Structure formats: structure tokens, C-alpha cells
Amino acid sequence: MVGKPTTTATPSFPDILDVIIVGAGPCGLAVAARLREETPSAMFTDDEHQRYHWINKHSGRMALVQAHQGKLKGVKADKWQRYDSRRGSSSTSSSSYSSASASSPPSLSSSVSSDQEISMEEGDDSDGISTLVLDSSGDQWMERWNKAFRTLEIEQLRSPMFFHVDPRDRDGMLAYTQESSREKDLWEISGCVGKELSKHKKKKQRSRAQAVGEVEIDERDRKDYFSPSTGLFADYCGSIVSRYGLDSPEMIRNCEVNDICYDYHPELSPSEKIFTVTTADGTRFYSRVVVLAIGPGRTKILPFKLSGDEEQGACHSTEIRTFPSPNVKVKIKQRQETNVVVVGGGLSSAQVVDMAIRRGVTKVWFLMRSDFKVKHFDLALNWMGKFKNFEKAAFWSADTDEERLEMIKAARNGGSITPRYQKILKQHMACHRLSIHPRTVICGREYCASSRTWRLTTDPPIPDLPRIDYIYFATGMQADVNELPLLRRMNHDYPIETKQGLPCITDDLMWQSHVPLFLTGRLGSLRLGPGAANLEGARLGAERIAWAMDEVLGRKGSEETGSERSKQCFCGLGNRYAELADVDG
Ligand SMILES: Cc1cc2nc3c(=O)[nH]c(=O)nc-3n(C[C@H](O)[C@H](O)[C@H](O)COP(=O)(O)OP(=O)(O)OC[C@H]3O[C@@H](n4cnc5c(N)ncnc54)[C@H](O)[C@@H]3O)c2cc1C
């Protein structure tokens, strides 16, 4: 738990927190970080950020005021000294300033040095919003994400450089890469950057299907179209965690939330509704706001329900514990033939296929319900390039949620594989280790527990399909608010409309206008757009939630300090002339 609780409760009850975030994945992290960012990138340009952080760092050390005969636009030197003396109370702070750093040019806003400063300042900030994070995957940020990347041996992200969770700077990951000299950790996303189509040409082409690999991104944005290595992205997230002081031991609790209730509490809050969040072990937490950042939830999509026996011979890709499965491992060791089926159509399925072949499986049979689709990203390129605002404007101004749902479906268009993995799969096919079957489903199955193999029939039939040793279902997760156990009570007490499981929440991402349960990530798709389920959604969602949170919690610390006013003045916020009133003579 971090920060001061807002209410002191009776001794028998814990305090009421300001915010409980359920889910410590990218979306949860983006919200927690955004709530501690004073100068979000949505409000400040990169130049303003640079100026702001440079001033923060050097105020009182540079002769700013003296150089202008004692006054600089009415801001007196002593204001900056006061600000500096607040920071100077920490010995770490003053010792971290070297004369070299004072005279060095302003660095990018997300520089390593400014990160350290913020972290130190935030740690002292006892007026912050009290926050607790609950996560069923672990007690660290991004545990589910890290586990998925480890299990599938994913070396790089699929998304470009501006998909990240840093609230401060859209180009933050690029800056971090340069500052830490990690350019070697970038992989160029080739084939999508080039001359962008004009609006006229786009309109003409709209009726035609988008050819794979067609260039959609303007040349000047080339720097964005690299994807970070898994390690670089993890380190960047780590730097965000420490910058905002989100690494205190009590910040995240490892537990599964299975009930959320919003009501008056006779002892704790008889006159104002609060949230009671109950975990699987019966522990209760209380808060004024809840943010649900649970990704797609925990319901796996399987083409058929597996019996107890069948579970020995198959699993969902999110449930892979050892790879390959023990029976396949033994056979490979004994140099026996092995056959594995992978069902799916997205990148995860291709990654499982590749991993199985690299680990020595004789042949993989890759079955997909629809066509074999190749795309750079989960989203169509027109949602990423220069004209993405055109698409987003159309999305936000759509008349109905049904229309929005259709736009989401069209933009995502089911699972797809990247050109890089297409190439890898082609190589496996050339070596007769892989057989790909688009538009094919399993229509009959028989699992023999003693031989631990399957006899499968497919539609259309695959000639000579041998007995199968193991089936992997990389068939995704179902995000349906009506089915999520932790929302059962909210659905009952505050019913809302849904479209194919996606909730019709407010534009502020709230459950209802008077129910401050915020939903971000995939569950916010009908408001955030097709990128909601990706890292882009994490940043967009956090931004909207932070705006609304100000209103719900009420602004804290309304009495501004001189330093805050001065900072605002330099950043072009508020009334600059108000400062003149304070100037002596
Ligand atoms: C293998 C893989 C690779 C991907 N690569 C990319 C990529 O490169 N770029 C990109 O933009 N997107 C990628 N994605 C999509 C990715 O899932 C999202 O970008 C991102 O994980 C969404 O973050 P999230 O916080 O919404 O969800 P998650 O990462 O799923 O985090 C949700 C968290 O909530 C917790 N939780 C769920 N239910 C409960 C509960 N009842 N109680 C407590 N805790 C709960 C979970 O344990 C989890 O830790 C990838 C997805 C996968 C599966």
C-alpha cells in the first residue's frame, strides 16, 4: 500500500484506499504510473517536457534570475530557492548533482538522471493517491506478460516503439534505447514504412482488400517502426516502475479477486458508497475507486471441452508448463517419431509451432479455422500510420456501439502472423517438418490414455494424418464481462449493456457515470478502439482514467506551493500574471 489513506477507519476495519488496481499487467502499470505523472505527454509537448525537467533539475543552480537584473518575467529568485530547498532536504539529492550535470544541456525528458530525481521526490510525497494493486499472477509488475514471453521464448515484441506504458513521453522508449545504448535491441519492422497513401488513393483502395505487406507508414516515421527486444521492453518498464516509486514491497499483493461490491458500508462509510474488493481467500479491501486492468480475463477459448483424460494430451497455450509435454519429451529422447497438432491462427500459435520443431518434434500439423493471415501487427496498418486519427475519429463519432464493434473486428480481423514468422514457417515446411491447414477444424477425436495419443478427424479431412502425441490450443481468451466471476455482483447491482461481451462503459471508461469502477485494456475496447487490447490501449486508457480520477477523488493539495506555481508558470499553465501579485516592490 502506498500513500496515505483518505479516511481513518474504526479500529476493527482497515483504511479506505483511494484506488485499488486489479491487474499488474501493462495496463495496470500504465494507470499506476500515470496517476503519479504531473506532466503527461497528452498535455505537454516534448519540448515543454524537456524545458520542465531541465528547470526542475537546474533551478537555483543556474543564475537564471540574476542574469536578468533580479527578475525574470516577475518570477523571483527566492521562489526557485524555496523549491530547491525542499528537494535539498534529501542528502541523496544534493550529492547527486555534480557541477558537470548542472552545466550539461537539457536531456530528453525520460533521461536516466531525471528518472532518479522523480523517484526520490515521489518517495517523499505523502499526499499521493493511496494505491494498492492486486494480481493473481504474482506480486511483481507484468508477471503474466513475462511468463508468456518466457514460455513461448519470444525474443521481441510485435508492436512498434510508441506502444508502451510510459505516461510521460510518447517517444520515451526510443529515448531510453538511445540513452542506454541499446540500439542492438531493436528489430526493424521491415516492409511497412514508405510513402504513405494519399487520402484520395486510400479512399479508392478502401473497397479493395488490403494486400499483405503494402506500405502504409510515412518515411519520416521510420524511427518508430522498430520493435524492442523482450529484454529492452522489460528494462524500460522497470525504469518506469522505479521512476514513479512503484516498487515498494507492499504495492502489489498476489491474490485473485473474485468479488467487487459498490455500496454503503455501515461502519466504514455509511454516507458514501465505497468498493469492497474480496479475494479468493476471503480478504477484503476497501477503496473509493477500482480500476480493472485484468486483460482478457481468465476464460480460455477451446474448440471443445476437454475431459479429465484428454487434459493429459492437450492444453491451452497459456497453460504450458513444460515444453514439449513429458510424453513427447520421452519419445524425442528415444528417437521415436512424434506428431503434434497446433490449433490457432495468431502469432502465439506460430511461436508454438516453431518452438516444437526446434525442440525436436518430427512433424507439426498446424490447423486454423480461417485463412492463413499475415500482418505486421494485430491491427491493420491504417490504425497505426499518419491517417490513424482519421480512423479514430470515425470510431469515436460512430453512432452506435454495434458500429464500433464492427470497426474493431475489421481492424483486428482475427489472429494473424507476422511476415518474420511466415518466413520461419515456410522454412519448416520446406524441410517437411510442418504442414499448414487453413480453414480446417477438428470434427472427431478419440484419446487413448494408455498410448497417450489422439486419433483425430478433421473437416476437410487431412490425408494420412497420423496419431497425434499432443495438441496445443493457441485459441485465445474470451473477454466477456457477463462471464467474469468477479463482476457478477456489479452486473447484478448495476447492470450495463454489452456488445458481444464488451461492456458499454462511459467515455471516461467508468462502469456507469456514478459508479467509479474503471475498465481499461481489452474490456475498454468500445471506447478506446481496436488498439485497446494492445500496449497502445494501456497508455490511452491510463490517460482517460487519470482525467476522470481527478474528478472522482477531488483535487488534493489545493493550496499550491510557490514552487508549483513557478513550475506551472514555466510550463505555460495557469495565469502567468498571478505571479506578479507576489513580486515585492
Ligand atoms: C504472447 C503474447 C505476446 C504479446 N505481444 C504483444 C506485443 O508485442 N505488443 C502489444 O501491444 N501487445 C502484445 N500482446 C497483447 C498483450 O496481451 C497486451 O498488450 C497486454 O498484455 C495487455 O495488458 P493487460 O494489462 O490488459 O493484460 P495482462 O497482461 O493480461 O495483465 C492482466 C493481469 O491481471 C491479472 N488478473 C486477471 N484476472 C484477475 C483477477 N480476477 N484478480 C487478480 N488479478 C487478475 C492477471 O494475472 C494479469 O497479471 C501480447 C499477448 C501475448 C499473449
The ligand as a Gaussian input file, in Angstrom:
#p B3LYP/6-31G(d) Opt

LIG

0 1
 C        2.346000     -13.946000     -26.095000
 C        1.809000     -12.567000     -26.225000
 C        2.575000     -11.561000     -26.808000
 C        2.072000     -10.270000     -26.946000
 N        2.845000      -9.302000     -27.525000
 C        2.365000      -8.053000     -27.646000
 C        3.165000      -7.017000     -28.214000
 O        4.288000      -7.228000     -28.622000
 N        2.639000      -5.765000     -28.284000
 C        1.383000      -5.468000     -27.836000
 O        0.974000      -4.316000     -27.930000
 N        0.599000      -6.437000     -27.308000
 C        1.055000      -7.709000     -27.200000
 N        0.267000      -8.689000     -26.658000
 C       -1.070000      -8.357000     -26.209000
 C       -0.910000      -8.171000     -24.707000
 O       -1.603000      -9.164000     -24.062000
 C       -1.341000      -6.835000     -24.254000
 O       -0.665000      -5.809000     -24.913000
 C       -1.099000      -6.632000     -22.757000
 O       -0.714000      -7.776000     -22.073000
 C       -2.372000      -6.161000     -22.182000
 O       -2.115000      -5.829000     -20.874000
 P       -3.203000      -6.006000     -19.741000
 O       -2.615000      -5.390000     -18.536000
 O       -4.514000      -5.515000     -20.228000
 O       -3.383000      -7.578000     -19.576000
 P       -2.430000      -8.691000     -18.968000
 O       -1.051000      -8.533000     -19.429000
 O       -3.108000      -9.970000     -19.276000
 O       -2.470000      -8.439000     -17.397000
 C       -3.642000      -8.632000     -16.643000
 C       -3.263000      -9.006000     -15.241000
 O       -4.463000      -9.106000     -14.476000
 C       -4.377000     -10.233000     -13.644000
 N       -5.733000     -10.702000     -13.334000
 C       -6.671000     -11.177000     -14.192000
 N       -7.793000     -11.504000     -13.518000
 C       -7.551000     -11.231000     -12.221000
 C       -8.319000     -11.364000     -11.018000
 N       -9.568000     -11.830000     -11.017000
 N       -7.747000     -10.993000      -9.841000
 C       -6.487000     -10.502000      -9.792000
 N       -5.723000     -10.365000     -10.898000
 C       -6.248000     -10.716000     -12.095000
 C       -3.567000     -11.243000     -14.425000
 O       -2.933000     -12.151000     -13.565000
 C       -2.569000     -10.351000     -15.149000
 O       -1.377000     -10.224000     -14.425000
 C        0.761000      -9.985000     -26.493000
 C       -0.008000     -11.001000     -25.903000
 C        0.519000     -12.266000     -25.764000
 C       -0.338000     -13.336000     -25.138000

